[in-house]
Amino acid sequence: MVERHSKGIGISVPARALVLHWMPRCPCRALLLLILIAAGSGLSQSQDDQSPDQRIAHELERLSAVEAKVRGEATRNLREWGRRTEWRDFVRRALQKAATDGEVELRVRAGELLQWLENQDRMPAGVLQTKEFSELLERGKAYEACRQALGSRHDFTAGEWKFLLAEALRQANTRSIEEKLDLLHWVGAKNARDLAGRTADFLRDPDEVVRQAASWALCALKAKEQVTLIAALLKDPDPRIRKISVESLGRLQAGEFLSQVLDRLEDPDAGVRRSAVCALGSLPGKDCGPILIELLRDPDEVIRRNAAESLVKQNAWQLAPHAAKLLEDQNQQVRGSVVRALGMLGSKECLPQVEALIQDSPGHPPSDRIHSPDR
């Protein structure tokens, strides 16, 4: 009949009714129950009168208990109080003292709780400090917290998203490729420009798809402040890193690093050279046109094709006749790229050469179906 409550010992409602029922029949038993009621009320009142320091000190004693269940309850209570703004300083002071003056095991457990409390301090006040999200973050599951936040009905602030994504990026080394791609997509979608530095770290990821996703995320963030860091990767010993660095500079239109990109045209790795030619199409600069014309004669057919496409990006219509010379190239893909480039440049002067190429190809349409553009 006796029930134990969180604030002391109390008597259930049926028990109180039973006291009244037994009172005339068995005074001794009734008196005993009344004593228990009074004792429970007194104990409950005494706990309510305890100061926060006294209650925290009691839980710290339980934190040193032998029984794991008692230690777990003490840890949960201390964390619950640590989440409360009005209790946090009391908890911090007590933990700091226990971490230096207590026994070895208590010092270790108090130190772990202090680290947890520091993480709580870094969290923006609001949704993230609720039990739902803070427990995920405590267990190192920031990625899961991000996914949960996306489907949550709560309206997360920009600061909360920044904290969530920063934690998830910090833990990303243990994540799968798909999860890394999700994180990089969310960084771009949430326009988390403050995380551009951490995003740039993914340019060194061993997976090509992740490196490309990081490059596009930086482009979405318009992370101009990161171009110096990216340019430094042009000298990385790993050709895969040099390649993604060149591509990123092109996507960010970092014209101030044109000379460094031009240096990569002499890179010992063919992939880096080809990416550098593509980047030239996006970098502003008057020197790019003549260089691209020279590259139209490169022995590497991929470089010739990329040079023709870069001329289109540069809108170098006046250089179209030079590109038209590649209509006689031995490689079909190169010829196709040149035709596409001439069409996008709107070069009427090169139209007869394009028509001749079409008529010479197998399965070409009748000549009377080939029309000149109106412009």
C-alpha positions in Angstrom: 0.0 0.0 0.0 3.0 2.3 0.6 4.2 4.0 -2.6 7.6 5.7 -3.0 7.5 9.0 -5.0 10.3 11.2 -6.4 10.1 13.6 -3.5 9.8 11.2 -0.6 7.4 8.6 0.8 3.7 9.0 0.3 0.5 7.1 0.7 -1.8 6.2 -2.2 -5.4 7.3 -2.2 -6.7 3.8 -1.6 -4.5 3.4 1.4 -5.8 6.6 3.0 -9.3 5.3 2.5 -8.3 2.1 4.2 -7.0 4.0 7.2 -10.4 5.5 7.7 -12.0 2.0 7.3 -9.6 0.4 9.9 -9.6 3.2 12.4 -12.5 1.9 14.6 -11.6 -1.8 14.2 -7.8 -1.7 14.6 -6.4 1.5 16.2 -2.8 0.2 16.3 -2.6 -0.4 12.5 -4.3 2.8 11.7 -1.9 4.7 14.0 1.1 3.1 12.3 -0.2 4.2 8.9 -0.8 7.7 10.1 2.8 7.8 11.4 4.0 6.7 7.9 1.9 9.5 6.3 3.5 12.1 8.6 7.0 10.8 8.0 6.5 10.8 4.2 5.2 14.4 4.3 8.1 15.5 6.5 10.7 13.8 4.2 9.1 15.4 1.1 9.2 18.8 2.7 12.8 18.4 3.7 13.9 17.6 0.1 12.0 20.6 -1.2 13.9 22.8 1.3 17.2 21.6 0.1 19.3 24.0 -1.9 20.5 23.1 -5.5 24.0 22.7 -4.1 22.8 20.1 -1.6 20.8 18.1 -4.1 23.7 18.1 -6.6 26.1 17.0 -3.9 23.8 14.1 -3.1 23.8 13.0 -6.8 27.6 13.3 -6.9 27.8 10.9 -4.0 25.5 8.5 -5.9 27.8 9.0 -9.0 30.5 7.1 -7.0 28.1 4.2 -6.1 29.1 0.6 -6.9 25.7 -0.2 -8.5 25.6 0.8 -12.2 21.9 1.5 -11.9 22.5 4.1 -9.2 25.3 5.7 -11.1 23.1 5.9 -14.2 20.3 7.6 -12.3 22.7 10.1 -10.9 24.1 10.8 -14.3 20.7 11.3 -15.8 19.7 13.7 -13.0 22.8 15.8 -13.3 22.4 16.0 -17.0 18.7 17.0 -16.6 19.7 19.8 -14.2 22.6 20.8 -16.5 20.0 21.4 -19.3 18.2 23.9 -17.1 19.6 27.4 -17.4 18.9 28.3 -13.8 20.8 25.2 -12.5 23.7 25.0 -15.0 26.1 27.1 -13.0 25.4 25.1 -9.8 26.1 21.8 -11.7 29.3 23.2 -13.3 30.8 24.4 -10.0 30.1 21.0 -8.3 31.5 19.1 -11.2 34.6 21.2 -11.4 35.3 20.6 -7.7 34.6 16.8 -8.0 36.9 16.6 -11.1 39.8 17.9 -9.1 39.2 16.9 -5.4 37.3 13.7 -5.7 38.4 10.1 -5.9 39.8 8.8 -9.2 36.6 7.3 -10.5 34.6 10.3 -9.5 37.1 12.6 -11.1 36.8 10.7 -14.4 33.0 10.7 -14.4 32.8 14.3 -13.3 35.2 15.2 -16.1 33.0 13.4 -18.7 30.0 15.4 -17.4 32.0 18.6 -17.6 32.8 17.9 -21.3 29.1 17.2 -21.9 28.2 20.5 -20.2 30.7 22.4 -22.4 28.9 20.9 -25.4 25.7 22.1 -24.0 27.1 25.6 -23.6 28.0 25.6 -27.3 24.5 24.7 -28.4 22.3 27.5 -29.4 19.5 27.9 -26.8 16.3 26.4 -28.2 15.3 23.1 -29.8 18.7 21.5 -29.7 18.8 21.6 -25.9 15.7 19.5 -25.7 16.2 15.9 -24.7 15.2 14.7 -28.2 18.2 16.2 -29.9 20.7 16.6 -27.1 20.8 12.9 -26.5 21.6 12.2 -30.2 24.4 14.7 -30.1 25.7 13.3 -26.9 26.0 9.9 -28.6 27.9 11.3 -31.5 24.9 11.0 -33.9 24.9 14.5 -35.3 24.1 13.1 -38.8 20.9 11.4 -37.4 20.1 14.7 -35.6 20.3 16.5 -39.0 18.0 14.0 -40.6 15.5 14.2 -37.8 15.7 18.0 -37.9 14.7 18.0 -41.6 11.5 16.2 -40.8 10.8 18.0 -37.6 7.9 20.4 -37.1 10.2 22.7 -35.1 11.4 25.9 -36.9 15.2 25.7 -36.5 17.2 28.9 -36.5 20.2 29.5 -38.8 22.4 29.2 -35.7 21.0 25.8 -34.8 21.5 24.5 -38.3 25.0 25.8 -38.3 25.7 24.0 -35.0 24.1 20.7 -36.2 25.9 20.7 -39.5 29.3 21.6 -37.9 29.0 18.7 -35.5 28.0 16.4 -38.3 30.9 17.5 -40.5 33.3 17.0 -37.6 32.1 13.4 -37.2 32.0 12.8 -41.0 35.2 10.7 -41.2 33.3 7.7 -39.8 30.4 8.1 -42.2 29.5 6.4 -45.5 29.9 8.1 -48.8 26.1 8.6 -49.1 26.0 10.3 -45.8 28.9 12.6 -46.6 27.1 13.5 -49.8 23.9 14.3 -47.8 25.9 16.6 -45.5 27.5 18.5 -48.3 24.2 18.9 -50.0 22.7 20.3 -46.7 25.6 22.7 -46.3 24.9 24.2 -49.7 21.1 24.1 -49.3 21.2 25.9 -45.9 23.8 28.4 -47.2 26.1 27.6 -44.3 28.9 29.9 -45.4 30.6 29.8 -42.0 31.2 26.1 -42.7 33.1 26.7 -46.0 36.4 25.9 -44.3 35.2 22.5 -43.1 33.6 21.8 -46.5 36.9 22.5 -48.2 38.5 19.7 -46.2 36.4 17.3 -48.2 38.4 18.2 -51.3 40.9 15.7 -49.9 38.4 12.9 -49.4 39.6 9.6 -51.0 36.4 9.3 -52.9 36.0 11.2 -56.2 32.3 11.7 -55.9 32.7 13.2 -52.4 35.4 15.6 -53.7 33.2 16.7 -56.5 30.2 17.2 -54.1 32.5 19.4 -51.9 33.5 21.4 -54.9 29.9 22.1 -55.9 29.0 22.9 -52.3 31.7 25.5 -52.2 30.5 26.9 -55.5 26.9 27.1 -54.0 28.3 28.9 -51.0 30.2 31.3 -53.2 33.1 30.7 -50.8 35.5 33.2 -52.3 37.3 33.4 -48.9 38.3 29.8 -49.5 40.0 30.3 -52.9 43.5 30.7 -51.3 43.1 27.4 -49.5 41.9 25.7 -52.6 44.7 27.2 -54.7 47.2 25.9 -52.3 46.0 22.4 -53.2 47.3 22.9 -56.8 50.7 21.8 -55.5 49.4 18.8 -53.6 51.4 15.6 -54.4 48.2 13.7 -55.1 47.0 14.4 -58.7 43.4 13.7 -57.7 43.6 16.7 -55.2 45.2 18.9 -57.9 42.5 18.0 -60.3 39.6 18.9 -58.0 41.4 22.1 -57.0 41.6 23.3 -60.6 38.0 22.4 -61.2 36.9 24.3 -58.0 38.8 27.4 -59.0 37.0 27.3 -62.4 33.6 27.0 -60.8 34.4 29.8 -58.4 35.6 31.9 -61.3 38.8 32.8 -59.3 40.4 34.9 -62.1 43.1 36.0 -59.6 44.6 32.5 -59.8 44.7 32.4 -63.6 48.5 32.1 -63.7 48.4 29.1 -61.3 45.8 27.4 -63.4 47.9 28.0 -66.6 50.8 26.3 -64.8 48.7 23.2 -64.5 48.6 22.9 -68.3 52.1 21.4 -67.9 51.1 19.1 -65.1 52.5 15.6 -65.4 49.0 14.1 -64.9 46.7 14.1 -68.0 43.6 14.4 -65.8 44.9 17.6 -64.2 45.8 19.1 -67.6 42.3 18.4 -69.0 40.6 19.9 -66.0 42.8 23.0 -66.3 41.6 23.5 -69.9 38.0 23.3 -68.7 38.7 25.8 -65.9 40.1 28.3 -68.5 36.6 28.6 -70.0 35.3 29.9 -66.7 38.2 32.2 -65.6 38.0 35.8 -66.7 41.0 37.0 -68.5 42.0 38.3 -72.0 44.9 35.8 -72.2 42.6 32.8 -72.3 41.5 33.0 -75.9 44.9 32.7 -77.6 45.9 30.0 -75.2 42.8 28.0 -76.0 43.5 28.4 -79.8 46.9 26.8 -79.2 45.3 24.0 -77.2 43.1 23.2 -80.2 46.2 21.7 -81.7 47.2 19.6 -78.6 48.0 16.0 -79.3 45.5 14.9 -76.6 42.1 14.7 -78.2 40.3 15.3 -74.8 42.2 18.6 -74.5 41.3 19.6 -78.0 37.6 18.9 -77.2 37.8 20.8 -73.9 39.5 23.7 -75.6 36.6 24.0 -78.1 34.0 23.9 -75.2 36.0 26.5 -73.3 35.9 28.9 -76.2 32.1 28.8 -75.9 32.2 29.6 -72.2 34.5 32.5 -73.0 32.0 33.6 -75.7 35.0 34.0 -78.0 32.9 34.2 -81.2 35.7 36.0 -83.0 37.9 32.9 -82.6 35.3 30.6 -84.2 37.3 30.2 -87.5 40.2 28.7 -85.5 37.9 26.2 -83.9 36.4 25.4 -87.3 39.7 23.9 -88.4 38.9 21.0 -86.0 36.0 20.0 -88.2 38.5 17.9 -90.0 39.8 16.3 -86.8 40.2 12.5 -86.9 38.3 12.1 -83.6 34.5 12.0 -83.9 34.0 13.4 -80.4 36.2 16.3 -81.1 34.3 17.1 -84.3 31.0 16.9 -82.4 32.2 19.3 -79.8 33.4 21.7 -82.4 30.0 21.6 -84.2 28.2 22.3 -80.9 30.6 25.1 -80.1 30.2 26.8 -83.4 26.4 26.5 -83.1 26.4 28.1 -79.7 28.8 30.9 -80.8 26.5 31.6 -83.7 29.2 31.7 -86.3 27.6 32.1 -89.8 31.1 32.2 -91.5 31.7 28.6 -90.5 28.3 27.3 -91.7 29.5 26.0 -95.1 32.1 23.9 -93.4 29.5 22.4 -91.0 27.2 21.7 -93.9 30.0 19.9 -95.8 30.8 17.8 -92.7 27.1 16.8 -92.4 26.8 15.8 -96.0 30.0 13.8 -95.9 28.8 11.8 -92.8 26.8 8.6 -93.3 23.0 9.0 -93.1 23.1 12.7 -93.6 19.8 14.5 -94.4 19.2 15.8 -97.9 21.0 19.1 -98.6 17.7 20.9 -99.3 16.8 20.3 -95.6 19.8 22.1 -94.3 18.9 25.7 -93.5 21.0 28.6 -92.5 20.3 30.4 -89.3 18.4 33.6 -89.5 21.0 35.6 -87.8 
